[in-house]
Amino acid sequence: MLIFRWIVMMLLLAAALCFGFYAGTGQAHYRRWGWVILKWTLIAAGMFFAVLILERL
């Protein structure tokens, strides 16, 4: 559980850095990478919590 939290936090930090680089440089590929990282982080987190909820049922 602790490892998963660290991984999610690092991925969210990476997405934030990508958006920060986009804001600083204006290069679109940073924004695209930020959205990709954010999207897959949220998908993985959603699946993780779905498994936790299903285990409780």
N, C-alpha and C positions, 0 to 999 in steps of 0.2 A: 504494500500500500504506500509506504514512504517513497519507494523508488518511482512509482507511478506519479505521485505528486511532484517529485523533482523533475521528471521528464516533461510533464505538462507545463510546469512553470518555466522550464528552459525553452520549450517550444513557443510559449506565449512571449517570452522575452525576445526570442529570435524574430518573431513576427513584428513585434514593436520596433526592433532595430531596423528591420527592412522598411517599415513605414517611415521611420525617422530618416533613413538614408534617402528614401523617395522625397521626403519633404525638403531635405537639404540639397539634393542634386537635381531633382526633377526627372530622373530617368525612370521610365515606366517599368522596366524589368524588376526593380526593387518592389514596386507596388504589387506586381503580379506574384512575386515570390511570397510577399507578406500575406496576400489572400490565400495562396495555396497552403502555406504553413498553418494559418489560422483555421482554414476549412477542415483540414485533416486532423488538426488537434481537437477541434470541437466534435468531429465525427467519432474519433477514438474515445474521447471522454464520454460521449453519449452512450457508446456501446459498453464501456466499462460500467457506467452506472446502471444500464439496463441489465447487465449480468448480476450486479449486486441486488437489484430489485427482484429479479427472477429467483435468486437464491433464497430470498426471504419468503417467497410464496409457497 
